[in-house]
Amino acid sequence: MNLLYSCRQVAELLTLSQDECLRWHQIVRLRIHLAMCSNCKNVALQLTEVQQLSRDLFSGGDDDTEARESK
Ligand SMILES: [Zn+2]
């Protein structure tokens, strides 16, 4: 068993984690890899942003406009 994931495995897991929960040992190894690999860290950040964007879209997405108008 490999202690560390390859970049490809990390990408697969990141995609997987959007639909289902990862096991704790997957999360630990994922985090270790992300701490060392700036490439995958960027991918993870982008995925999180996309996830948040689509969440905003589906939940109405008015929050952003309201916040801007009140300032
Ligand atoms: Zn990597």
N, CA, C, O and the ligand as a Tripos MOL2 file, in Angstrom:
@<TRIPOS>MOLECULE
protein
  285   283    72     0     0
PROTEIN
NO_CHARGES

@<TRIPOS>ATOM
      1 N           0.8410   -1.2080    0.0000 N.3       1 MET1
      2 CA          0.0000    0.0000    0.0000 C.3       1 MET1
      3 C           0.8660    1.2440    0.0000 C.2       1 MET1
      4 O           1.7640    1.3840    0.8300 O.2       1 MET1
      5 N           0.6010    2.1310   -0.9130 N.am      2 ASN2
      6 CA          1.3440    3.3900   -0.9680 C.3       2 ASN2
      7 C           0.8620    4.3510    0.1080 C.2       2 ASN2
      8 O          -0.3390    4.5270    0.3130 O.2       2 ASN2
      9 N           1.8100    4.9630    0.7850 N.am      3 LEU3
     10 CA          1.4250    5.9240    1.8110 C.3       3 LEU3
     11 C           0.9120    7.2060    1.1620 C.2       3 LEU3
     12 O           0.0020    7.8580    1.6740 O.2       3 LEU3
     13 N           1.5130    7.5520    0.0300 N.am      4 LEU4
     14 CA          1.1490    8.8120   -0.6120 C.3       4 LEU4
     15 C           0.3920    8.5700   -1.9100 C.2       4 LEU4
     16 O           0.6520    7.6110   -2.6370 O.2       4 LEU4
     17 N          -0.5220    9.4410   -2.1700 N.am      5 TYR5
     18 CA         -1.2660    9.3780   -3.4230 C.3       5 TYR5
     19 C          -0.4520   10.0180   -4.5430 C.2       5 TYR5
     20 O           0.3730   10.8990   -4.3020 O.2       5 TYR5
     21 N          -0.6910    9.5710   -5.7390 N.am      6 SER6
     22 CA         -0.1390   10.2700   -6.8950 C.3       6 SER6
     23 C          -1.0840   11.4230   -7.2450 C.2       6 SER6
     24 O          -2.2250   11.4620   -6.7830 O.2       6 SER6
     25 N          -0.6010   12.3530   -8.0580 N.am      7 CYS7
     26 CA         -1.4230   13.5000   -8.4410 C.3       7 CYS7
     27 C          -2.7190   13.0280   -9.1160 C.2       7 CYS7
     28 O          -3.7770   13.6330   -8.9470 O.2       7 CYS7
     29 N          -2.6140   11.9540   -9.8720 N.am      8 ARG8
     30 CA         -3.7850   11.4510  -10.5840 C.3       8 ARG8
     31 C          -4.8210   10.9190   -9.6050 C.2       8 ARG8
     32 O          -6.0180   11.1670   -9.7570 O.2       8 ARG8
     33 N          -4.3540   10.1890   -8.6020 N.am      9 GLN9
     34 CA         -5.2770    9.6630   -7.5940 C.3       9 GLN9
     35 C          -5.9440   10.7950   -6.8230 C.2       9 GLN9
     36 O          -7.1290   10.7330   -6.4950 O.2       9 GLN9
     37 N          -5.1520   11.8340   -6.5410 N.am     10 VAL10
     38 CA         -5.6930   12.9850   -5.8210 C.3      10 VAL10
     39 C          -6.8120   13.6410   -6.6280 C.2      10 VAL10
     40 O          -7.8620   13.9860   -6.0860 O.2      10 VAL10
     41 N          -6.5730   13.8080   -7.9340 N.am     11 ALA11
     42 CA         -7.5860   14.4120   -8.7990 C.3      11 ALA11
     43 C          -8.8630   13.5760   -8.7980 C.2      11 ALA11
     44 O          -9.9700   14.1140   -8.7530 O.2      11 ALA11
     45 N          -8.6980   12.2680   -8.8480 N.am     12 GLU12
     46 CA         -9.8640   11.3840   -8.8320 C.3      12 GLU12
     47 C         -10.6340   11.5040   -7.5270 C.2      12 GLU12
     48 O         -11.8630   11.5690   -7.5170 O.2      12 GLU12
     49 N          -9.8940   11.5310   -6.4320 N.am     13 LEU13
     50 CA        -10.5280   11.6190   -5.1120 C.3      13 LEU13
     51 C         -11.2420   12.9500   -4.9280 C.2      13 LEU13
     52 O         -12.3220   13.0110   -4.3410 O.2      13 LEU13
     53 N         -10.6240   14.0220   -5.4370 N.am     14 LEU14
     54 CA        -11.2440   15.3420   -5.3160 C.3      14 LEU14
     55 C         -12.5850   15.3670   -6.0370 C.2      14 LEU14
     56 O         -13.5650   15.9210   -5.5390 O.2      14 LEU14
     57 N         -12.6100   14.7620   -7.2080 N.am     15 THR15
     58 CA        -13.8550   14.6870   -7.9670 C.3      15 THR15
     59 C         -14.8740   13.8430   -7.2240 C.2      15 THR15
     60 O         -16.0510   14.1890   -7.1280 O.2      15 THR15
     61 N         -14.3910   12.7330   -6.7030 N.am     16 LEU16
     62 CA        -15.2530   11.8060   -5.9590 C.3      16 LEU16
     63 C         -15.8530   12.4840   -4.7290 C.2      16 LEU16
     64 O         -17.0160   12.2650   -4.3910 O.2      16 LEU16
     65 N         -15.0410   13.3120   -4.0640 N.am     17 SER17
     66 CA        -15.4630   13.9070   -2.7970 C.3      17 SER17
     67 C         -16.6010   14.9000   -2.9860 C.2      17 SER17
     68 O         -17.2380   15.3020   -2.0120 O.2      17 SER17
     69 N         -16.8680   15.3040   -4.2400 N.am     18 GLN18
     70 CA        -17.9810   16.2270   -4.4650 C.3      18 GLN18
     71 C         -19.3100   15.5020   -4.3740 C.2      18 GLN18
     72 O         -20.3340   16.1070   -4.0570 O.2      18 GLN18
     73 N         -19.2940   14.2190   -4.6480 N.am     19 ASP19
     74 CA        -20.5410   13.4560   -4.6600 C.3      19 ASP19
     75 C         -20.7320   12.6230   -3.4110 C.2      19 ASP19
     76 O         -21.8620   12.4050   -2.9750 O.2      19 ASP19
     77 N         -19.6270   12.1490   -2.8250 N.am     20 GLU20
     78 CA        -19.7690   11.3040   -1.6490 C.3      20 GLU20
     79 C         -18.6690   11.5920   -0.6410 C.2      20 GLU20
     80 O         -17.6520   12.2030   -0.9690 O.2      20 GLU20
     81 N         -18.8870   11.1480    0.5820 N.am     21 CYS21
     82 CA        -17.9110   11.3830    1.6360 C.3      21 CYS21
     83 C         -16.7290   10.4280    1.4830 C.2      21 CYS21
     84 O         -16.8950    9.2520    1.1620 O.2      21 CYS21
     85 N         -15.5500   10.9570    1.7190 N.am     22 LEU22
     86 CA        -14.3570   10.1230    1.6670 C.3      22 LEU22
     87 C         -14.1350    9.4720    3.0280 C.2      22 LEU22
     88 O         -14.6180    9.9520    4.0540 O.2      22 LEU22
     89 N         -13.4030    8.3860    3.0080 N.am     23 ARG23
     90 CA        -13.0430    7.7470    4.2690 C.3      23 ARG23
     91 C         -11.9110    8.5300    4.9250 C.2      23 ARG23
     92 O         -11.1670    9.2420    4.2520 O.2      23 ARG23
     93 N         -11.7860    8.3920    6.2500 N.am     24 TRP24
     94 CA        -10.8120    9.2220    6.9770 C.3      24 TRP24
     95 C          -9.4090    9.0190    6.4680 C.2      24 TRP24
     96 O          -8.6350    9.9740    6.4040 O.2      24 TRP24
     97 N          -9.0550    7.7900    6.1000 N.am     25 HIS25
     98 CA         -7.6720    7.5650    5.6570 C.3      25 HIS25
     99 C          -7.4440    8.1810    4.2770 C.2      25 HIS25
    100 O          -6.3210    8.5460    3.9330 O.2      25 HIS25
    101 N          -8.5160    8.2940    3.4900 N.am     26 GLN26
    102 CA         -8.3930    8.9750    2.2010 C.3      26 GLN26
    103 C          -8.1800   10.4640    2.4150 C.2      26 GLN26
    104 O          -7.3620   11.0890    1.7410 O.2      26 GLN26
    105 N          -8.9260   11.0240    3.3610 N.am     27 ILE27
    106 CA         -8.8140   12.4570    3.6470 C.3      27 ILE27
    107 C          -7.4250   12.7910    4.1700 C.2      27 ILE27
    108 O          -6.8300   13.7910    3.7680 O.2      27 ILE27
    109 N          -6.9050   11.9510    5.0720 N.am     28 VAL28
    110 CA         -5.5760   12.1990    5.6410 C.3      28 VAL28
    111 C          -4.5240   12.2070    4.5400 C.2      28 VAL28
    112 O          -3.6960   13.1150    4.4710 O.2      28 VAL28
    113 N          -4.5600   11.1950    3.6800 N.am     29 ARG29
    114 CA         -3.5400   11.1110    2.6310 C.3      29 ARG29
    115 C          -3.7090   12.2240    1.6010 C.2      29 ARG29
    116 O          -2.7370   12.7400    1.0510 O.2      29 ARG29
    117 N          -4.9640   12.5760    1.3570 N.am     30 LEU30
    118 CA         -5.2510   13.6850    0.4530 C.3      30 LEU30
    119 C          -4.6360   14.9780    0.9920 C.2      30 LEU30
    120 O          -4.0170   15.7450    0.2550 O.2      30 LEU30
    121 N          -4.8220   15.1970    2.2870 N.am     31 ARG31
    122 CA         -4.3030   16.4370    2.8930 C.3      31 ARG31
    123 C          -2.7940   16.4700    2.8930 C.2      31 ARG31
    124 O          -2.1870   17.5160    2.6670 O.2      31 ARG31
    125 N          -2.1800   15.3090    3.1490 N.am     32 ILE32
    126 CA         -0.7120   15.2460    3.1240 C.3      32 ILE32
    127 C          -0.2190   15.6060    1.7240 C.2      32 ILE32
    128 O           0.7350   16.3690    1.5730 O.2      32 ILE32
    129 N          -0.8630   15.0620    0.7170 N.am     33 HIS33
    130 CA         -0.4530   15.3530   -0.6560 C.3      33 HIS33
    131 C          -0.6470   16.8300   -0.9850 C.2      33 HIS33
    132 O           0.2180   17.4620   -1.5910 O.2      33 HIS33
    133 N          -1.7930   17.3700   -0.5780 N.am     34 LEU34
    134 CA         -2.0820   18.7750   -0.8780 C.3      34 LEU34
    135 C          -1.0950   19.7060   -0.1860 C.2      34 LEU34
    136 O          -0.7730   20.7770   -0.6990 O.2      34 LEU34
    137 N          -0.6150   19.2860    0.9910 N.am     35 ALA35
    138 CA          0.3390   20.1160    1.7260 C.3      35 ALA35
    139 C           1.6730   20.1870    0.9970 C.2      35 ALA35
    140 O           2.4170   21.1570    1.1390 O.2      35 ALA35
    141 N           1.9730   19.1490    0.2120 N.am     36 MET36
    142 CA          3.2730   19.1040   -0.4450 C.3      36 MET36
    143 C           3.2130   19.4870   -1.9200 C.2      36 MET36
    144 O           4.2320   19.8500   -2.5070 O.2      36 MET36
    145 N           2.0310   19.4100   -2.5190 N.am     37 CYS37
    146 CA          1.9260   19.5610   -3.9650 C.3      37 CYS37
    147 C           1.0700   20.7810   -4.3020 C.2      37 CYS37
    148 O          -0.1510   20.7500   -4.1500 O.2      37 CYS37
    149 N           1.7120   21.8500   -4.7570 N.am     38 SER38
    150 CA          0.9710   23.0830   -5.0400 C.3      38 SER38
    151 C           0.0500   22.9250   -6.2380 C.2      38 SER38
    152 O          -0.9790   23.5930   -6.3330 O.2      38 SER38
    153 N           0.4220   22.0450   -7.1460 N.am     39 ASN39
    154 CA         -0.4310   21.7720   -8.3080 C.3      39 ASN39
    155 C          -1.8060   21.2940   -7.8810 C.2      39 ASN39
    156 O          -2.8240   21.8640   -8.2740 O.2      39 ASN39
    157 N          -1.8260   20.2560   -7.0820 N.am     40 CYS40
    158 CA         -3.0940   19.6640   -6.6490 C.3      40 CYS40
    159 C          -3.8300   20.6040   -5.6990 C.2      40 CYS40
    160 O          -5.0600   20.6090   -5.6440 O.2      40 CYS40
    161 N          -3.0620   21.3990   -4.9520 N.am     41 LYS41
    162 CA         -3.6770   22.3710   -4.0600 C.3      41 LYS41
    163 C          -4.5130   23.3590   -4.8750 C.2      41 LYS41
    164 O          -5.6320   23.7050   -4.4950 O.2      41 LYS41
    165 N          -3.9520   23.8080   -6.0040 N.am     42 ASN42
    166 CA         -4.6850   24.7160   -6.8840 C.3      42 ASN42
    167 C          -5.9370   24.0590   -7.4340 C.2      42 ASN42
    168 O          -7.0010   24.6750   -7.4850 O.2      42 ASN42
    169 N          -5.8050   22.8030   -7.8470 N.am     43 VAL43
    170 CA         -6.9540   22.0720   -8.3700 C.3      43 VAL43
    171 C          -8.0430   21.9900   -7.2950 C.2      43 VAL43
    172 O          -9.2220   22.2120   -7.5730 O.2      43 VAL43
    173 N          -7.6350   21.6710   -6.0790 N.am     44 ALA44
    174 CA         -8.5910   21.5430   -4.9790 C.3      44 ALA44
    175 C          -9.2900   22.8700   -4.7150 C.2      44 ALA44
    176 O         -10.4980   22.9070   -4.4820 O.2      44 ALA44
    177 N          -8.5190   23.9690   -4.7530 N.am     45 LEU45
    178 CA         -9.1010   25.2930   -4.5330 C.3      45 LEU45
    179 C         -10.1190   25.6300   -5.6090 C.2      45 LEU45
    180 O         -11.2000   26.1430   -5.3220 O.2      45 LEU45
    181 N          -9.7570   25.3330   -6.8490 N.am     46 GLN46
    182 CA        -10.6720   25.6280   -7.9590 C.3      46 GLN46
    183 C         -11.9450   24.8110   -7.8420 C.2      46 GLN46
    184 O         -13.0420   25.3200   -8.0740 O.2      46 GLN46
    185 N         -11.8000   23.5490   -7.4820 N.am     47 LEU47
    186 CA        -12.9750   22.6940   -7.3340 C.3      47 LEU47
    187 C         -13.8930   23.2350   -6.2460 C.2      47 LEU47
    188 O         -15.1160   23.2270   -6.3890 O.2      47 LEU47
    189 N         -13.2860   23.7070   -5.1480 N.am     48 THR48
    190 CA        -14.0860   24.2560   -4.0610 C.3      48 THR48
    191 C         -14.8450   25.4870   -4.5240 C.2      48 THR48
    192 O         -16.0130   25.6740   -4.1820 O.2      48 THR48
    193 N         -14.1770   26.3210   -5.3010 N.am     49 GLU49
    194 CA        -14.8320   27.5230   -5.8120 C.3      49 GLU49
    195 C         -16.0010   27.1710   -6.7260 C.2      49 GLU49
    196 O         -17.0840   27.7460   -6.6120 O.2      49 GLU49
    197 N         -15.7760   26.2320   -7.6240 N.am     50 VAL50
    198 CA        -16.8350   25.7920   -8.5320 C.3      50 VAL50
    199 C         -18.0080   25.2330   -7.7450 C.2      50 VAL50
    200 O         -19.1710   25.4970   -8.0510 O.2      50 VAL50
    201 N         -17.6730   24.4520   -6.7210 N.am     51 GLN51
    202 CA        -18.6960   23.8490   -5.8670 C.3      51 GLN51
    203 C         -19.5390   24.9370   -5.2120 C.2      51 GLN51
    204 O         -20.7670   24.8570   -5.1860 O.2      51 GLN51
    205 N         -18.8560   25.9650   -4.6790 N.am     52 GLN52
    206 CA        -19.5620   27.0510   -4.0090 C.3      52 GLN52
    207 C         -20.4270   27.8250   -4.9920 C.2      52 GLN52
    208 O         -21.5580   28.2000   -4.6850 O.2      52 GLN52
    209 N         -19.8760   28.0580   -6.1820 N.am     53 LEU53
    210 CA        -20.6130   28.7840   -7.2100 C.3      53 LEU53
    211 C         -21.9090   28.0670   -7.5650 C.2      53 LEU53
    212 O         -22.9750   28.6790   -7.6220 O.2      53 LEU53
    213 N         -21.8030   26.7510   -7.8030 N.am     54 SER54
    214 CA        -22.9910   26.0130   -8.2040 C.3      54 SER54
    215 C         -23.9670   25.9360   -7.0450 C.2      54 SER54
    216 O         -25.1780   25.8820   -7.2560 O.2      54 SER54
    217 N         -23.4470   25.9300   -5.8070 N.am     55 ARG55
    218 CA        -24.3300   25.9220   -4.6460 C.3      55 ARG55
    219 C         -25.1060   27.2450   -4.5940 C.2      55 ARG55
    220 O         -26.3080   27.2610   -4.3320 O.2      55 ARG55
    221 N         -24.3970   28.3490   -4.8480 N.am     56 ASP56
    222 CA        -25.0430   29.6650   -4.8590 C.3      56 ASP56
    223 C         -26.1200   29.7240   -5.9240 C.2      56 ASP56
    224 O         -27.2150   30.2370   -5.6940 O.2      56 ASP56
    225 N         -25.7910   29.1890   -7.0990 N.am     57 LEU57
    226 CA        -26.7390   29.2210   -8.2070 C.3      57 LEU57
    227 C         -28.0320   28.5020   -7.8500 C.2      57 LEU57
    228 O         -29.1300   28.9820   -8.1300 O.2      57 LEU57
    229 N         -27.8720   27.3210   -7.2120 N.am     58 PHE58
    230 CA        -29.0480   26.5160   -6.9350 C.3      58 PHE58
    231 C         -29.8170   27.0130   -5.7180 C.2      58 PHE58
    232 O         -30.9870   26.6730   -5.5450 O.2      58 PHE58
    233 N         -29.1780   27.8040   -4.8840 N.am     59 SER59
    234 CA        -29.8730   28.2780   -3.6840 C.3      59 SER59
    235 C         -30.4260   29.6840   -3.8860 C.2      59 SER59
    236 O         -30.6890   30.3810   -2.9060 O.2      59 SER59
    237 N         -30.6080   30.1150   -5.1230 N.am     60 GLY60
    238 CA        -31.1780   31.4220   -5.3990 C.3      60 GLY60
    239 C         -30.1650   32.4260   -5.8690 C.2      60 GLY60
    240 O         -30.3850   33.1150   -6.8650 O.2      60 GLY60
    241 N         -29.0410   32.5230   -5.1570 N.am     61 GLY61
    242 CA        -27.9410   33.3620   -5.5800 C.3      61 GLY61
    243 C         -28.1900   34.8570   -5.4490 C.2      61 GLY61
    244 O         -27.5020   35.6430   -6.1010 O.2      61 GLY61
    245 N         -29.1620   35.2830   -4.6200 N.am     62 ASP62
    246 CA        -29.4330   36.7130   -4.4610 C.3      62 ASP62
    247 C         -28.5180   37.3600   -3.4300 C.2      62 ASP62
    248 O         -28.3650   38.5810   -3.3990 O.2      62 ASP62
    249 N         -27.9080   36.5250   -2.5840 N.am     63 ASP63
    250 CA        -27.1080   37.0320   -1.4720 C.3      63 ASP63
    251 C         -26.0620   38.0220   -1.9320 C.2      63 ASP63
    252 O         -25.8510   39.0550   -1.2980 O.2      63 ASP63
    253 N         -25.4040   37.7060   -3.0380 N.am     64 ASP64
    254 CA        -24.3030   38.5120   -3.5080 C.3      64 ASP64
    255 C         -24.7740   39.9270   -3.8520 C.2      64 ASP64
    256 O         -24.1290   40.9070   -3.4770 O.2      64 ASP64
    257 N         -25.8870   40.0320   -4.5600 N.am     65 THR65
    258 CA        -26.4100   41.3200   -4.9780 C.3      65 THR65
    259 C         -26.8310   42.1430   -3.7630 C.2      65 THR65
    260 O         -26.5370   43.3350   -3.6730 O.2      65 THR65
    261 N         -27.5120   41.4990   -2.8480 N.am     66 GLU66
    262 CA        -27.9570   42.2180   -1.6500 C.3      66 GLU66
    263 C         -26.7830   42.7760   -0.8720 C.2      66 GLU66
    264 O         -26.8170   43.9200   -0.4180 O.2      66 GLU66
    265 N         -25.7440   41.9680   -0.7180 N.am     67 ALA67
    266 CA        -24.5770   42.3940    0.0550 C.3      67 ALA67
    267 C         -23.9240   43.6020   -0.6080 C.2      67 ALA67
    268 O         -23.4560   44.5140    0.0740 O.2      67 ALA67
    269 N         -23.8960   43.6050   -1.9400 N.am     68 ARG68
    270 CA        -23.2520   44.7050   -2.6490 C.3      68 ARG68
    271 C         -24.0800   46.0000   -2.5250 C.2      68 ARG68
    272 O         -23.5280   47.0930   -2.3970 O.2      68 ARG68
    273 N         -25.3980   45.8540   -2.5660 N.am     69 GLU69
    274 CA        -26.2620   47.0380   -2.5240 C.3      69 GLU69
    275 C         -26.2760   47.6900   -1.1560 C.2      69 GLU69
    276 O         -26.4070   48.9090   -1.0450 O.2      69 GLU69
    277 N         -26.1400   46.8740   -0.1010 N.am     70 SER70
    278 CA        -26.2210   47.4190    1.2500 C.3      70 SER70
    279 C         -24.9650   48.1790    1.6370 C.2      70 SER70
    280 O         -24.9570   48.8950    2.6380 O.2      70 SER70
    281 N         -23.8830   48.0270    0.8400 N.am     71 LYS71
    282 CA        -22.6310   48.6930    1.2080 C.3      71 LYS71
    283 C         -22.5500   50.1230    0.6630 C.2      71 LYS71
    284 O         -21.5570   50.8140    0.8870 O.2      71 LYS71
    285 ZN         -0.1480   16.4510   -6.7150 Zn       72 ZN72
@<TRIPOS>BOND
     1     1     2 1
     2     2     3 1
     3     3     4 2
     4     3     5 am
     5     5     6 1
     6     6     7 1
     7     7     8 2
     8     7     9 am
     9     9    10 1
    10    10    11 1
    11    11    12 2
    12    11    13 am
    13    13    14 1
    14    14    15 1
    15    15    16 2
    16    15    17 am
    17    17    18 1
    18    18    19 1
    19    19    20 2
    20    19    21 am
    21    21    22 1
    22    22    23 1
    23    23    24 2
    24    23    25 am
    25    25    26 1
    26    26    27 1
    27    27    28 2
    28    27    29 am
    29    29    30 1
    30    30    31 1
    31    31    32 2
    32    31    33 am
    33    33    34 1
    34    34    35 1
    35    35    36 2
    36    35    37 am
    37    37    38 1
    38    38    39 1
    39    39    40 2
    40    39    41 am
    41    41    42 1
    42    42    43 1
    43    43    44 2
    44    43    45 am
    45    45    46 1
    46    46    47 1
    47    47    48 2
    48    47    49 am
    49    49    50 1
    50    50    51 1
    51    51    52 2
    52    51    53 am
    53    53    54 1
    54    54    55 1
    55    55    56 2
    56    55    57 am
    57    57    58 1
    58    58    59 1
    59    59    60 2
    60    59    61 am
    61    61    62 1
    62    62    63 1
    63    63    64 2
    64    63    65 am
    65    65    66 1
    66    66    67 1
    67    67    68 2
    68    67    69 am
    69    69    70 1
    70    70    71 1
    71    71    72 2
    72    71    73 am
    73    73    74 1
    74    74    75 1
    75    75    76 2
    76    75    77 am
    77    77    78 1
    78    78    79 1
    79    79    80 2
    80    79    81 am
    81    81    82 1
    82    82    83 1
    83    83    84 2
    84    83    85 am
    85    85    86 1
    86    86    87 1
    87    87    88 2
    88    87    89 am
    89    89    90 1
    90    90    91 1
    91    91    92 2
    92    91    93 am
    93    93    94 1
    94    94    95 1
    95    95    96 2
    96    95    97 am
    97    97    98 1
    98    98    99 1
    99    99   100 2
   100    99   101 am
   101   101   102 1
   102   102   103 1
   103   103   104 2
   104   103   105 am
   105   105   106 1
   106   106   107 1
   107   107   108 2
   108   107   109 am
   109   109   110 1
   110   110   111 1
   111   111   112 2
   112   111   113 am
   113   113   114 1
   114   114   115 1
   115   115   116 2
   116   115   117 am
   117   117   118 1
   118   118   119 1
   119   119   120 2
   120   119   121 am
   121   121   122 1
   122   122   123 1
   123   123   124 2
   124   123   125 am
   125   125   126 1
   126   126   127 1
   127   127   128 2
   128   127   129 am
   129   129   130 1
   130   130   131 1
   131   131   132 2
   132   131   133 am
   133   133   134 1
   134   134   135 1
   135   135   136 2
   136   135   137 am
   137   137   138 1
   138   138   139 1
   139   139   140 2
   140   139   141 am
   141   141   142 1
   142   142   143 1
   143   143   144 2
   144   143   145 am
   145   145   146 1
   146   146   147 1
   147   147   148 2
   148   147   149 am
   149   149   150 1
   150   150   151 1
   151   151   152 2
   152   151   153 am
   153   153   154 1
   154   154   155 1
   155   155   156 2
   156   155   157 am
   157   157   158 1
   158   158   159 1
   159   159   160 2
   160   159   161 am
   161   161   162 1
   162   162   163 1
   163   163   164 2
   164   163   165 am
   165   165   166 1
   166   166   167 1
   167   167   168 2
   168   167   169 am
   169   169   170 1
   170   170   171 1
   171   171   172 2
   172   171   173 am
   173   173   174 1
   174   174   175 1
   175   175   176 2
   176   175   177 am
   177   177   178 1
   178   178   179 1
   179   179   180 2
   180   179   181 am
   181   181   182 1
   182   182   183 1
   183   183   184 2
   184   183   185 am
   185   185   186 1
   186   186   187 1
   187   187   188 2
   188   187   189 am
   189   189   190 1
   190   190   191 1
   191   191   192 2
   192   191   193 am
   193   193   194 1
   194   194   195 1
   195   195   196 2
   196   195   197 am
   197   197   198 1
   198   198   199 1
   199   199   200 2
   200   199   201 am
   201   201   202 1
   202   202   203 1
   203   203   204 2
   204   203   205 am
   205   205   206 1
   206   206   207 1
   207   207   208 2
   208   207   209 am
   209   209   210 1
   210   210   211 1
   211   211   212 2
   212   211   213 am
   213   213   214 1
   214   214   215 1
   215   215   216 2
   216   215   217 am
   217   217   218 1
   218   218   219 1
   219   219   220 2
   220   219   221 am
   221   221   222 1
   222   222   223 1
   223   223   224 2
   224   223   225 am
   225   225   226 1
   226   226   227 1
   227   227   228 2
   228   227   229 am
   229   229   230 1
   230   230   231 1
   231   231   232 2
   232   231   233 am
   233   233   234 1
   234   234   235 1
   235   235   236 2
   236   235   237 am
   237   237   238 1
   238   238   239 1
   239   239   240 2
   240   239   241 am
   241   241   242 1
   242   242   243 1
   243   243   244 2
   244   243   245 am
   245   245   246 1
   246   246   247 1
   247   247   248 2
   248   247   249 am
   249   249   250 1
   250   250   251 1
   251   251   252 2
   252   251   253 am
   253   253   254 1
   254   254   255 1
   255   255   256 2
   256   255   257 am
   257   257   258 1
   258   258   259 1
   259   259   260 2
   260   259   261 am
   261   261   262 1
   262   262   263 1
   263   263   264 2
   264   263   265 am
   265   265   266 1
   266   266   267 1
   267   267   268 2
   268   267   269 am
   269   269   270 1
   270   270   271 1
   271   271   272 2
   272   271   273 am
   273   273   274 1
   274   274   275 1
   275   275   276 2
   276   275   277 am
   277   277   278 1
   278   278   279 1
   279   279   280 2
   280   279   281 am
   281   281   282 1
   282   282   283 1
   283   283   284 2
@<TRIPOS>SUBSTRUCTURE
     1 MET1         2 RESIDUE 1 A MET
     2 ASN2         6 RESIDUE 1 A ASN
     3 LEU3        10 RESIDUE 1 A LEU
     4 LEU4        14 RESIDUE 1 A LEU
     5 TYR5        18 RESIDUE 1 A TYR
     6 SER6        22 RESIDUE 1 A SER
     7 CYS7        26 RESIDUE 1 A CYS
     8 ARG8        30 RESIDUE 1 A ARG
     9 GLN9        34 RESIDUE 1 A GLN
    10 VAL10       38 RESIDUE 1 A VAL
    11 ALA11       42 RESIDUE 1 A ALA
    12 GLU12       46 RESIDUE 1 A GLU
    13 LEU13       50 RESIDUE 1 A LEU
    14 LEU14       54 RESIDUE 1 A LEU
    15 THR15       58 RESIDUE 1 A THR
    16 LEU16       62 RESIDUE 1 A LEU
    17 SER17       66 RESIDUE 1 A SER
    18 GLN18       70 RESIDUE 1 A GLN
    19 ASP19       74 RESIDUE 1 A ASP
    20 GLU20       78 RESIDUE 1 A GLU
    21 CYS21       82 RESIDUE 1 A CYS
    22 LEU22       86 RESIDUE 1 A LEU
    23 ARG23       90 RESIDUE 1 A ARG
    24 TRP24       94 RESIDUE 1 A TRP
    25 HIS25       98 RESIDUE 1 A HIS
    26 GLN26      102 RESIDUE 1 A GLN
    27 ILE27      106 RESIDUE 1 A ILE
    28 VAL28      110 RESIDUE 1 A VAL
    29 ARG29      114 RESIDUE 1 A ARG
    30 LEU30      118 RESIDUE 1 A LEU
    31 ARG31      122 RESIDUE 1 A ARG
    32 ILE32      126 RESIDUE 1 A ILE
    33 HIS33      130 RESIDUE 1 A HIS
    34 LEU34      134 RESIDUE 1 A LEU
    35 ALA35      138 RESIDUE 1 A ALA
    36 MET36      142 RESIDUE 1 A MET
    37 CYS37      146 RESIDUE 1 A CYS
    38 SER38      150 RESIDUE 1 A SER
    39 ASN39      154 RESIDUE 1 A ASN
    40 CYS40      158 RESIDUE 1 A CYS
    41 LYS41      162 RESIDUE 1 A LYS
    42 ASN42      166 RESIDUE 1 A ASN
    43 VAL43      170 RESIDUE 1 A VAL
    44 ALA44      174 RESIDUE 1 A ALA
    45 LEU45      178 RESIDUE 1 A LEU
    46 GLN46      182 RESIDUE 1 A GLN
    47 LEU47      186 RESIDUE 1 A LEU
    48 THR48      190 RESIDUE 1 A THR
    49 GLU49      194 RESIDUE 1 A GLU
    50 VAL50      198 RESIDUE 1 A VAL
    51 GLN51      202 RESIDUE 1 A GLN
    52 GLN52      206 RESIDUE 1 A GLN
    53 LEU53      210 RESIDUE 1 A LEU
    54 SER54      214 RESIDUE 1 A SER
    55 ARG55      218 RESIDUE 1 A ARG
    56 ASP56      222 RESIDUE 1 A ASP
    57 LEU57      226 RESIDUE 1 A LEU
    58 PHE58      230 RESIDUE 1 A PHE
    59 SER59      234 RESIDUE 1 A SER
    60 GLY60      238 RESIDUE 1 A GLY
    61 GLY61      242 RESIDUE 1 A GLY
    62 ASP62      246 RESIDUE 1 A ASP
    63 ASP63      250 RESIDUE 1 A ASP
    64 ASP64      254 RESIDUE 1 A ASP
    65 THR65      258 RESIDUE 1 A THR
    66 GLU66      262 RESIDUE 1 A GLU
    67 ALA67      266 RESIDUE 1 A ALA
    68 ARG68      270 RESIDUE 1 A ARG
    69 GLU69      274 RESIDUE 1 A GLU
    70 SER70      278 RESIDUE 1 A SER
    71 LYS71      282 RESIDUE 1 A LYS
    72 ZN72       285 GROUP 0 **** ****
